[in-house]
Amino acid sequence: MLAFDYDYDVDASGLNCPLPLLRLKKALIAMSSGEVVRVIATDPAAHLDFGVFAEQSGNPLLEVAKSGDKQVFYFQKK
């Protein structure tokens, strides 16, 4: 796993789809181009939603890591 510096942090632990994705979208609205957001999610399907979102929105998914029941995603705003 690479270590990324991040500008925003979204903890979506305990939230089920689509709430983690909605929290990410809200953070991206407040961000400037090039900034990075870290999203922590426990929903087992979050990686599917976030992968599709990255492809469709053009906001790169930089890294995905798993630790126990948590998944950590790093997105960069386009």
PyMOL Python script that loads the backbone (N, CA, C, O; Angstrom):
from pymol import cmd

cmd.read_pdbstr("""\
ATOM      1  N   MET A   1       0.838  -1.184   0.000  1.00  0.00           N
ATOM      2  CA  MET A   1       0.000   0.000   0.000  1.00  0.00           C
ATOM      3  C   MET A   1       0.879   1.241   0.000  1.00  0.00           C
ATOM      4  O   MET A   1       1.833   1.342   0.771  1.00  0.00           O
ATOM      5  N   LEU A   2       0.553   2.159  -0.852  1.00  0.00           N
ATOM      6  CA  LEU A   2       1.251   3.435  -0.897  1.00  0.00           C
ATOM      7  C   LEU A   2       0.639   4.369   0.138  1.00  0.00           C
ATOM      8  O   LEU A   2      -0.544   4.268   0.463  1.00  0.00           O
ATOM      9  N   ALA A   3       1.443   5.257   0.638  1.00  0.00           N
ATOM     10  CA  ALA A   3       0.932   6.257   1.577  1.00  0.00           C
ATOM     11  C   ALA A   3       0.682   7.547   0.810  1.00  0.00           C
ATOM     12  O   ALA A   3       1.587   8.075   0.162  1.00  0.00           O
ATOM     13  N   PHE A   4      -0.514   8.043   0.880  1.00  0.00           N
ATOM     14  CA  PHE A   4      -0.872   9.279   0.202  1.00  0.00           C
ATOM     15  C   PHE A   4      -1.129  10.361   1.233  1.00  0.00           C
ATOM     16  O   PHE A   4      -1.749  10.117   2.268  1.00  0.00           O
ATOM     17  N   ASP A   5      -0.650  11.550   0.942  1.00  0.00           N
ATOM     18  CA  ASP A   5      -1.087  12.700   1.717  1.00  0.00           C
ATOM     19  C   ASP A   5      -2.485  13.029   1.209  1.00  0.00           C
ATOM     20  O   ASP A   5      -2.752  12.920   0.013  1.00  0.00           O
ATOM     21  N   TYR A   6      -3.359  13.424   2.092  1.00  0.00           N
ATOM     22  CA  TYR A   6      -4.716  13.739   1.658  1.00  0.00           C
ATOM     23  C   TYR A   6      -5.161  15.046   2.295  1.00  0.00           C
ATOM     24  O   TYR A   6      -4.692  15.444   3.362  1.00  0.00           O
ATOM     25  N   ASP A   7      -6.087  15.697   1.596  1.00  0.00           N
ATOM     26  CA  ASP A   7      -6.574  17.008   2.009  1.00  0.00           C
ATOM     27  C   ASP A   7      -7.910  16.925   2.742  1.00  0.00           C
ATOM     28  O   ASP A   7      -8.220  17.773   3.580  1.00  0.00           O
ATOM     29  N   TYR A   8      -8.686  15.913   2.426  1.00  0.00           N
ATOM     30  CA  TYR A   8     -10.003  15.714   3.030  1.00  0.00           C
ATOM     31  C   TYR A   8     -10.114  14.278   3.515  1.00  0.00           C
ATOM     32  O   TYR A   8      -9.468  13.378   2.979  1.00  0.00           O
ATOM     33  N   ASP A   9     -10.936  14.076   4.527  1.00  0.00           N
ATOM     34  CA  ASP A   9     -11.121  12.748   5.106  1.00  0.00           C
ATOM     35  C   ASP A   9     -12.617  12.495   5.260  1.00  0.00           C
ATOM     36  O   ASP A   9     -13.329  13.296   5.865  1.00  0.00           O
ATOM     37  N   VAL A  10     -13.088  11.378   4.712  1.00  0.00           N
ATOM     38  CA  VAL A  10     -14.493  10.993   4.822  1.00  0.00           C
ATOM     39  C   VAL A  10     -14.549   9.634   5.507  1.00  0.00           C
ATOM     40  O   VAL A  10     -14.039   8.649   4.974  1.00  0.00           O
ATOM     41  N   ASP A  11     -15.160   9.577   6.676  1.00  0.00           N
ATOM     42  CA  ASP A  11     -15.330   8.306   7.374  1.00  0.00           C
ATOM     43  C   ASP A  11     -16.767   7.845   7.172  1.00  0.00           C
ATOM     44  O   ASP A  11     -17.692   8.347   7.811  1.00  0.00           O
ATOM     45  N   ALA A  12     -16.937   6.884   6.276  1.00  0.00           N
ATOM     46  CA  ALA A  12     -18.262   6.334   5.976  1.00  0.00           C
ATOM     47  C   ALA A  12     -18.435   4.965   6.622  1.00  0.00           C
ATOM     48  O   ALA A  12     -19.237   4.153   6.159  1.00  0.00           O
ATOM     49  N   SER A  13     -17.692   4.710   7.680  1.00  0.00           N
ATOM     50  CA  SER A  13     -17.791   3.436   8.397  1.00  0.00           C
ATOM     51  C   SER A  13     -19.215   3.241   8.910  1.00  0.00           C
ATOM     52  O   SER A  13     -19.823   4.165   9.450  1.00  0.00           O
ATOM     53  N   GLY A  14     -19.737   2.034   8.736  1.00  0.00           N
ATOM     54  CA  GLY A  14     -21.072   1.716   9.215  1.00  0.00           C
ATOM     55  C   GLY A  14     -22.195   2.135   8.291  1.00  0.00           C
ATOM     56  O   GLY A  14     -23.358   1.826   8.551  1.00  0.00           O
ATOM     57  N   LEU A  15     -21.866   2.834   7.216  1.00  0.00           N
ATOM     58  CA  LEU A  15     -22.891   3.273   6.266  1.00  0.00           C
ATOM     59  C   LEU A  15     -22.962   2.305   5.092  1.00  0.00           C
ATOM     60  O   LEU A  15     -21.941   1.815   4.609  1.00  0.00           O
ATOM     61  N   ASN A  16     -24.180   2.039   4.645  1.00  0.00           N
ATOM     62  CA  ASN A  16     -24.370   1.158   3.496  1.00  0.00           C
ATOM     63  C   ASN A  16     -24.646   1.969   2.247  1.00  0.00           C
ATOM     64  O   ASN A  16     -25.011   3.143   2.314  1.00  0.00           O
ATOM     65  N   CYS A  17     -24.469   1.332   1.125  1.00  0.00           N
ATOM     66  CA  CYS A  17     -24.695   1.912  -0.186  1.00  0.00           C
ATOM     67  C   CYS A  17     -26.095   2.532  -0.242  1.00  0.00           C
ATOM     68  O   CYS A  17     -27.053   1.898   0.200  1.00  0.00           O
ATOM     69  N   PRO A  18     -26.238   3.717  -0.756  1.00  0.00           N
ATOM     70  CA  PRO A  18     -25.302   4.549  -1.495  1.00  0.00           C
ATOM     71  C   PRO A  18     -24.641   5.640  -0.647  1.00  0.00           C
ATOM     72  O   PRO A  18     -23.990   6.531  -1.193  1.00  0.00           O
ATOM     73  N   LEU A  19     -24.798   5.580   0.672  1.00  0.00           N
ATOM     74  CA  LEU A  19     -24.311   6.684   1.514  1.00  0.00           C
ATOM     75  C   LEU A  19     -22.805   6.938   1.423  1.00  0.00           C
ATOM     76  O   LEU A  19     -22.412   8.105   1.390  1.00  0.00           O
ATOM     77  N   PRO A  20     -21.934   5.919   1.380  1.00  0.00           N
ATOM     78  CA  PRO A  20     -20.505   6.233   1.229  1.00  0.00           C
ATOM     79  C   PRO A  20     -20.217   7.030  -0.052  1.00  0.00           C
ATOM     80  O   PRO A  20     -19.406   7.956  -0.047  1.00  0.00           O
ATOM     81  N   LEU A  21     -20.884   6.662  -1.133  1.00  0.00           N
ATOM     82  CA  LEU A  21     -20.686   7.371  -2.397  1.00  0.00           C
ATOM     83  C   LEU A  21     -21.210   8.803  -2.311  1.00  0.00           C
ATOM     84  O   LEU A  21     -20.583   9.724  -2.834  1.00  0.00           O
ATOM     85  N   LEU A  22     -22.332   8.993  -1.667  1.00  0.00           N
ATOM     86  CA  LEU A  22     -22.874  10.346  -1.511  1.00  0.00           C
ATOM     87  C   LEU A  22     -21.955  11.219  -0.663  1.00  0.00           C
ATOM     88  O   LEU A  22     -21.790  12.405  -0.945  1.00  0.00           O
ATOM     89  N   ARG A  23     -21.360  10.639   0.367  1.00  0.00           N
ATOM     90  CA  ARG A  23     -20.397  11.391   1.196  1.00  0.00           C
ATOM     91  C   ARG A  23     -19.169  11.786   0.376  1.00  0.00           C
ATOM     92  O   ARG A  23     -18.657  12.897   0.512  1.00  0.00           O
ATOM     93  N   LEU A  24     -18.704  10.873  -0.474  1.00  0.00           N
ATOM     94  CA  LEU A  24     -17.573  11.186  -1.350  1.00  0.00           C
ATOM     95  C   LEU A  24     -17.930  12.333  -2.287  1.00  0.00           C
ATOM     96  O   LEU A  24     -17.154  13.278  -2.432  1.00  0.00           O
ATOM     97  N   LYS A  25     -19.087  12.259  -2.921  1.00  0.00           N
ATOM     98  CA  LYS A  25     -19.503  13.310  -3.855  1.00  0.00           C
ATOM     99  C   LYS A  25     -19.581  14.671  -3.164  1.00  0.00           C
ATOM    100  O   LYS A  25     -19.185  15.687  -3.734  1.00  0.00           O
ATOM    101  N   LYS A  26     -20.094  14.683  -1.936  1.00  0.00           N
ATOM    102  CA  LYS A  26     -20.192  15.937  -1.178  1.00  0.00           C
ATOM    103  C   LYS A  26     -18.804  16.511  -0.911  1.00  0.00           C
ATOM    104  O   LYS A  26     -18.597  17.719  -1.028  1.00  0.00           O
ATOM    105  N   ALA A  27     -17.857  15.654  -0.555  1.00  0.00           N
ATOM    106  CA  ALA A  27     -16.487  16.119  -0.309  1.00  0.00           C
ATOM    107  C   ALA A  27     -15.869  16.677  -1.586  1.00  0.00           C
ATOM    108  O   ALA A  27     -15.206  17.714  -1.552  1.00  0.00           O
ATOM    109  N   LEU A  28     -16.078  16.004  -2.699  1.00  0.00           N
ATOM    110  CA  LEU A  28     -15.488  16.447  -3.965  1.00  0.00           C
ATOM    111  C   LEU A  28     -15.989  17.833  -4.369  1.00  0.00           C
ATOM    112  O   LEU A  28     -15.247  18.609  -4.970  1.00  0.00           O
ATOM    113  N   ILE A  29     -17.229  18.143  -4.044  1.00  0.00           N
ATOM    114  CA  ILE A  29     -17.779  19.465  -4.368  1.00  0.00           C
ATOM    115  C   ILE A  29     -16.980  20.568  -3.676  1.00  0.00           C
ATOM    116  O   ILE A  29     -16.767  21.637  -4.247  1.00  0.00           O
ATOM    117  N   ALA A  30     -16.541  20.307  -2.451  1.00  0.00           N
ATOM    118  CA  ALA A  30     -15.816  21.311  -1.666  1.00  0.00           C
ATOM    119  C   ALA A  30     -14.334  21.385  -2.011  1.00  0.00           C
ATOM    120  O   ALA A  30     -13.635  22.290  -1.556  1.00  0.00           O
ATOM    121  N   MET A  31     -13.853  20.441  -2.811  1.00  0.00           N
ATOM    122  CA  MET A  31     -12.416  20.337  -3.079  1.00  0.00           C
ATOM    123  C   MET A  31     -12.002  21.100  -4.327  1.00  0.00           C
ATOM    124  O   MET A  31     -12.824  21.415  -5.187  1.00  0.00           O
ATOM    125  N   SER A  32     -10.711  21.390  -4.406  1.00  0.00           N
ATOM    126  CA  SER A  32     -10.116  21.991  -5.598  1.00  0.00           C
ATOM    127  C   SER A  32      -9.453  20.902  -6.426  1.00  0.00           C
ATOM    128  O   SER A  32      -9.115  19.836  -5.913  1.00  0.00           O
ATOM    129  N   SER A  33      -9.273  21.176  -7.695  1.00  0.00           N
ATOM    130  CA  SER A  33      -8.629  20.223  -8.597  1.00  0.00           C
ATOM    131  C   SER A  33      -7.250  19.829  -8.073  1.00  0.00           C
ATOM    132  O   SER A  33      -6.461  20.683  -7.667  1.00  0.00           O
ATOM    133  N   GLY A  34      -6.969  18.528  -8.086  1.00  0.00           N
ATOM    134  CA  GLY A  34      -5.678  18.023  -7.642  1.00  0.00           C
ATOM    135  C   GLY A  34      -5.640  17.597  -6.182  1.00  0.00           C
ATOM    136  O   GLY A  34      -4.730  16.878  -5.771  1.00  0.00           O
ATOM    137  N   GLU A  35      -6.618  18.033  -5.392  1.00  0.00           N
ATOM    138  CA  GLU A  35      -6.650  17.626  -3.988  1.00  0.00           C
ATOM    139  C   GLU A  35      -7.078  16.164  -3.868  1.00  0.00           C
ATOM    140  O   GLU A  35      -7.736  15.614  -4.751  1.00  0.00           O
ATOM    141  N   VAL A  36      -6.685  15.551  -2.748  1.00  0.00           N
ATOM    142  CA  VAL A  36      -6.938  14.129  -2.520  1.00  0.00           C
ATOM    143  C   VAL A  36      -7.851  13.959  -1.312  1.00  0.00           C
ATOM    144  O   VAL A  36      -7.691  14.635  -0.295  1.00  0.00           O
ATOM    145  N   VAL A  37      -8.811  13.043  -1.442  1.00  0.00           N
ATOM    146  CA  VAL A  37      -9.697  12.700  -0.336  1.00  0.00           C
ATOM    147  C   VAL A  37      -9.503  11.230   0.013  1.00  0.00           C
ATOM    148  O   VAL A  37      -9.408  10.374  -0.867  1.00  0.00           O
ATOM    149  N   ARG A  38      -9.447  10.957   1.304  1.00  0.00           N
ATOM    150  CA  ARG A  38      -9.400   9.576   1.792  1.00  0.00           C
ATOM    151  C   ARG A  38     -10.801   9.212   2.263  1.00  0.00           C
ATOM    152  O   ARG A  38     -11.425   9.959   3.017  1.00  0.00           O
ATOM    153  N   VAL A  39     -11.294   8.054   1.811  1.00  0.00           N
ATOM    154  CA  VAL A  39     -12.611   7.569   2.219  1.00  0.00           C
ATOM    155  C   VAL A  39     -12.437   6.228   2.917  1.00  0.00           C
ATOM    156  O   VAL A  39     -11.820   5.313   2.372  1.00  0.00           O
ATOM    157  N   ILE A  40     -12.981   6.116   4.121  1.00  0.00           N
ATOM    158  CA  ILE A  40     -12.979   4.855   4.858  1.00  0.00           C
ATOM    159  C   ILE A  40     -14.399   4.307   4.812  1.00  0.00           C
ATOM    160  O   ILE A  40     -15.352   5.003   5.162  1.00  0.00           O
ATOM    161  N   ALA A  41     -14.537   3.051   4.377  1.00  0.00           N
ATOM    162  CA  ALA A  41     -15.858   2.431   4.265  1.00  0.00           C
ATOM    163  C   ALA A  41     -15.815   1.005   4.788  1.00  0.00           C
ATOM    164  O   ALA A  41     -14.794   0.325   4.695  1.00  0.00           O
ATOM    165  N   THR A  42     -16.939   0.564   5.338  1.00  0.00           N
ATOM    166  CA  THR A  42     -17.058  -0.822   5.797  1.00  0.00           C
ATOM    167  C   THR A  42     -18.049  -1.612   4.954  1.00  0.00           C
ATOM    168  O   THR A  42     -18.146  -2.830   5.109  1.00  0.00           O
ATOM    169  N   ASP A  43     -18.780  -0.959   4.078  1.00  0.00           N
ATOM    170  CA  ASP A  43     -19.717  -1.653   3.190  1.00  0.00           C
ATOM    171  C   ASP A  43     -18.913  -2.543   2.248  1.00  0.00           C
ATOM    172  O   ASP A  43     -18.071  -2.038   1.506  1.00  0.00           O
ATOM    173  N   PRO A  44     -19.152  -3.864   2.258  1.00  0.00           N
ATOM    174  CA  PRO A  44     -18.363  -4.774   1.423  1.00  0.00           C
ATOM    175  C   PRO A  44     -18.458  -4.478  -0.077  1.00  0.00           C
ATOM    176  O   PRO A  44     -17.562  -4.849  -0.836  1.00  0.00           O
ATOM    177  N   ALA A  45     -19.528  -3.819  -0.508  1.00  0.00           N
ATOM    178  CA  ALA A  45     -19.705  -3.520  -1.930  1.00  0.00           C
ATOM    179  C   ALA A  45     -19.172  -2.145  -2.318  1.00  0.00           C
ATOM    180  O   ALA A  45     -19.297  -1.749  -3.478  1.00  0.00           O
ATOM    181  N   ALA A  46     -18.591  -1.419  -1.395  1.00  0.00           N
ATOM    182  CA  ALA A  46     -18.133  -0.050  -1.679  1.00  0.00           C
ATOM    183  C   ALA A  46     -17.142  -0.013  -2.831  1.00  0.00           C
ATOM    184  O   ALA A  46     -17.174   0.915  -3.639  1.00  0.00           O
ATOM    185  N   HIS A  47     -16.263  -1.003  -2.922  1.00  0.00           N
ATOM    186  CA  HIS A  47     -15.258  -0.983  -3.993  1.00  0.00           C
ATOM    187  C   HIS A  47     -15.908  -1.022  -5.373  1.00  0.00           C
ATOM    188  O   HIS A  47     -15.367  -0.454  -6.322  1.00  0.00           O
ATOM    189  N   LEU A  48     -17.046  -1.674  -5.498  1.00  0.00           N
ATOM    190  CA  LEU A  48     -17.744  -1.712  -6.786  1.00  0.00           C
ATOM    191  C   LEU A  48     -18.273  -0.330  -7.150  1.00  0.00           C
ATOM    192  O   LEU A  48     -18.069   0.148  -8.266  1.00  0.00           O
ATOM    193  N   ASP A  49     -18.957   0.310  -6.195  1.00  0.00           N
ATOM    194  CA  ASP A  49     -19.515   1.640  -6.439  1.00  0.00           C
ATOM    195  C   ASP A  49     -18.424   2.663  -6.723  1.00  0.00           C
ATOM    196  O   ASP A  49     -18.544   3.469  -7.646  1.00  0.00           O
ATOM    197  N   PHE A  50     -17.360   2.628  -5.928  1.00  0.00           N
ATOM    198  CA  PHE A  50     -16.296   3.612  -6.097  1.00  0.00           C
ATOM    199  C   PHE A  50     -15.532   3.402  -7.401  1.00  0.00           C
ATOM    200  O   PHE A  50     -15.116   4.373  -8.033  1.00  0.00           O
ATOM    201  N   GLY A  51     -15.345   2.157  -7.809  1.00  0.00           N
ATOM    202  CA  GLY A  51     -14.664   1.886  -9.075  1.00  0.00           C
ATOM    203  C   GLY A  51     -15.432   2.437 -10.261  1.00  0.00           C
ATOM    204  O   GLY A  51     -14.856   3.076 -11.140  1.00  0.00           O
ATOM    205  N   VAL A  52     -16.734   2.189 -10.284  1.00  0.00           N
ATOM    206  CA  VAL A  52     -17.583   2.702 -11.367  1.00  0.00           C
ATOM    207  C   VAL A  52     -17.615   4.226 -11.326  1.00  0.00           C
ATOM    208  O   VAL A  52     -17.533   4.877 -12.367  1.00  0.00           O
ATOM    209  N   PHE A  53     -17.732   4.795 -10.131  1.00  0.00           N
ATOM    210  CA  PHE A  53     -17.763   6.248  -9.998  1.00  0.00           C
ATOM    211  C   PHE A  53     -16.488   6.876 -10.550  1.00  0.00           C
ATOM    212  O   PHE A  53     -16.549   7.883 -11.257  1.00  0.00           O
ATOM    213  N   ALA A  54     -15.342   6.296 -10.236  1.00  0.00           N
ATOM    214  CA  ALA A  54     -14.067   6.834 -10.722  1.00  0.00           C
ATOM    215  C   ALA A  54     -14.030   6.840 -12.245  1.00  0.00           C
ATOM    216  O   ALA A  54     -13.606   7.822 -12.855  1.00  0.00           O
ATOM    217  N   GLU A  55     -14.472   5.751 -12.856  1.00  0.00           N
ATOM    218  CA  GLU A  55     -14.475   5.668 -14.321  1.00  0.00           C
ATOM    219  C   GLU A  55     -15.431   6.681 -14.934  1.00  0.00           C
ATOM    220  O   GLU A  55     -15.086   7.346 -15.911  1.00  0.00           O
ATOM    221  N   GLN A  56     -16.619   6.803 -14.374  1.00  0.00           N
ATOM    222  CA  GLN A  56     -17.636   7.671 -14.961  1.00  0.00           C
ATOM    223  C   GLN A  56     -17.398   9.150 -14.687  1.00  0.00           C
ATOM    224  O   GLN A  56     -17.736   9.995 -15.516  1.00  0.00           O
ATOM    225  N   SER A  57     -16.825   9.469 -13.540  1.00  0.00           N
ATOM    226  CA  SER A  57     -16.657  10.878 -13.165  1.00  0.00           C
ATOM    227  C   SER A  57     -15.328  11.465 -13.624  1.00  0.00           C
ATOM    228  O   SER A  57     -15.192  12.682 -13.750  1.00  0.00           O
ATOM    229  N   GLY A  58     -14.346  10.596 -13.874  1.00  0.00           N
ATOM    230  CA  GLY A  58     -13.025  11.082 -14.248  1.00  0.00           C
ATOM    231  C   GLY A  58     -12.162  11.478 -13.064  1.00  0.00           C
ATOM    232  O   GLY A  58     -11.046  11.963 -13.251  1.00  0.00           O
ATOM    233  N   ASN A  59     -12.656  11.281 -11.848  1.00  0.00           N
ATOM    234  CA  ASN A  59     -11.859  11.537 -10.643  1.00  0.00           C
ATOM    235  C   ASN A  59     -11.072  10.271 -10.339  1.00  0.00           C
ATOM    236  O   ASN A  59     -11.666   9.265  -9.953  1.00  0.00           O
ATOM    237  N   PRO A  60      -9.750  10.291 -10.502  1.00  0.00           N
ATOM    238  CA  PRO A  60      -8.953   9.068 -10.381  1.00  0.00           C
ATOM    239  C   PRO A  60      -9.012   8.434  -8.990  1.00  0.00           C
ATOM    240  O   PRO A  60      -8.916   9.119  -7.972  1.00  0.00           O
ATOM    241  N   LEU A  61      -9.171   7.125  -8.976  1.00  0.00           N
ATOM    242  CA  LEU A  61      -9.050   6.326  -7.759  1.00  0.00           C
ATOM    243  C   LEU A  61      -7.586   5.943  -7.671  1.00  0.00           C
ATOM    244  O   LEU A  61      -7.115   5.100  -8.434  1.00  0.00           O
ATOM    245  N   LEU A  62      -6.862   6.559  -6.742  1.00  0.00           N
ATOM    246  CA  LEU A  62      -5.412   6.408  -6.666  1.00  0.00           C
ATOM    247  C   LEU A  62      -4.978   5.116  -5.997  1.00  0.00           C
ATOM    248  O   LEU A  62      -3.980   4.512  -6.390  1.00  0.00           O
ATOM    249  N   GLU A  63      -5.724   4.692  -4.986  1.00  0.00           N
ATOM    250  CA  GLU A  63      -5.303   3.531  -4.186  1.00  0.00           C
ATOM    251  C   GLU A  63      -6.501   2.976  -3.441  1.00  0.00           C
ATOM    252  O   GLU A  63      -7.394   3.714  -3.025  1.00  0.00           O
ATOM    253  N   VAL A  64      -6.502   1.657  -3.279  1.00  0.00           N
ATOM    254  CA  VAL A  64      -7.489   0.969  -2.450  1.00  0.00           C
ATOM    255  C   VAL A  64      -6.717   0.053  -1.516  1.00  0.00           C
ATOM    256  O   VAL A  64      -5.843  -0.693  -1.956  1.00  0.00           O
ATOM    257  N   ALA A  65      -7.032   0.105  -0.241  1.00  0.00           N
ATOM    258  CA  ALA A  65      -6.379  -0.772   0.735  1.00  0.00           C
ATOM    259  C   ALA A  65      -7.450  -1.363   1.638  1.00  0.00           C
ATOM    260  O   ALA A  65      -8.491  -0.749   1.872  1.00  0.00           O
ATOM    261  N   LYS A  66      -7.188  -2.547   2.136  1.00  0.00           N
ATOM    262  CA  LYS A  66      -8.130  -3.203   3.043  1.00  0.00           C
ATOM    263  C   LYS A  66      -7.416  -3.529   4.342  1.00  0.00           C
ATOM    264  O   LYS A  66      -6.287  -4.019   4.349  1.00  0.00           O
ATOM    265  N   SER A  67      -8.099  -3.244   5.438  1.00  0.00           N
ATOM    266  CA  SER A  67      -7.563  -3.551   6.761  1.00  0.00           C
ATOM    267  C   SER A  67      -8.723  -4.056   7.611  1.00  0.00           C
ATOM    268  O   SER A  67      -9.559  -3.268   8.055  1.00  0.00           O
ATOM    269  N   GLY A  68      -8.776  -5.359   7.838  1.00  0.00           N
ATOM    270  CA  GLY A  68      -9.893  -5.933   8.577  1.00  0.00           C
ATOM    271  C   GLY A  68     -11.177  -5.742   7.805  1.00  0.00           C
ATOM    272  O   GLY A  68     -11.258  -6.115   6.634  1.00  0.00           O
ATOM    273  N   ASP A  69     -12.188  -5.164   8.444  1.00  0.00           N
ATOM    274  CA  ASP A  69     -13.463  -4.931   7.762  1.00  0.00           C
ATOM    275  C   ASP A  69     -13.522  -3.559   7.096  1.00  0.00           C
ATOM    276  O   ASP A  69     -14.549  -3.191   6.527  1.00  0.00           O
ATOM    277  N   LYS A  70     -12.434  -2.806   7.162  1.00  0.00           N
ATOM    278  CA  LYS A  70     -12.416  -1.464   6.570  1.00  0.00           C
ATOM    279  C   LYS A  70     -11.695  -1.463   5.228  1.00  0.00           C
ATOM    280  O   LYS A  70     -10.692  -2.148   5.031  1.00  0.00           O
ATOM    281  N   GLN A  71     -12.240  -0.672   4.318  1.00  0.00           N
ATOM    282  CA  GLN A  71     -11.597  -0.412   3.035  1.00  0.00           C
ATOM    283  C   GLN A  71     -11.250   1.075   3.008  1.00  0.00           C
ATOM    284  O   GLN A  71     -12.040   1.915   3.439  1.00  0.00           O
ATOM    285  N   VAL A  72     -10.074   1.385   2.503  1.00  0.00           N
ATOM    286  CA  VAL A  72      -9.633   2.774   2.429  1.00  0.00           C
ATOM    287  C   VAL A  72      -9.379   3.115   0.965  1.00  0.00           C
ATOM    288  O   VAL A  72      -8.633   2.424   0.271  1.00  0.00           O
ATOM    289  N   PHE A  73     -10.008   4.182   0.514  1.00  0.00           N
ATOM    290  CA  PHE A  73      -9.922   4.619  -0.877  1.00  0.00           C
ATOM    291  C   PHE A  73      -9.334   6.024  -0.916  1.00  0.00           C
ATOM    292  O   PHE A  73      -9.654   6.862  -0.073  1.00  0.00           O
ATOM    293  N   TYR A  74      -8.476   6.275  -1.895  1.00  0.00           N
ATOM    294  CA  TYR A  74      -7.917   7.610  -2.112  1.00  0.00           C
ATOM    295  C   TYR A  74      -8.320   8.069  -3.504  1.00  0.00           C
ATOM    296  O   TYR A  74      -7.974   7.435  -4.501  1.00  0.00           O
ATOM    297  N   PHE A  75      -9.051   9.170  -3.565  1.00  0.00           N
ATOM    298  CA  PHE A  75      -9.485   9.768  -4.824  1.00  0.00           C
ATOM    299  C   PHE A  75      -8.821  11.125  -4.987  1.00  0.00           C
ATOM    300  O   PHE A  75      -8.586  11.843  -4.015  1.00  0.00           O
ATOM    301  N   GLN A  76      -8.527  11.458  -6.231  1.00  0.00           N
ATOM    302  CA  GLN A  76      -8.015  12.792  -6.544  1.00  0.00           C
ATOM    303  C   GLN A  76      -9.060  13.508  -7.376  1.00  0.00           C
ATOM    304  O   GLN A  76      -9.583  12.949  -8.340  1.00  0.00           O
ATOM    305  N   LYS A  77      -9.365  14.744  -7.007  1.00  0.00           N
ATOM    306  CA  LYS A  77     -10.341  15.510  -7.784  1.00  0.00           C
ATOM    307  C   LYS A  77      -9.716  15.928  -9.100  1.00  0.00           C
ATOM    308  O   LYS A  77      -8.589  16.423  -9.142  1.00  0.00           O
ATOM    309  N   LYS A  78     -10.462  15.722 -10.168  1.00  0.00           N
ATOM    310  CA  LYS A  78      -9.951  16.088 -11.500  1.00  0.00           C
ATOM    311  C   LYS A  78      -9.925  17.584 -11.688  1.00  0.00           C
ATOM    312  O   LYS A  78      -9.524  18.066 -12.748  1.00  0.00           O
TER     313      LYS A  78
END
""", "prot")
cmd.dss("prot")
cmd.show_as("cartoon", "prot")
cmd.util.cbc("prot")
cmd.orient("prot")
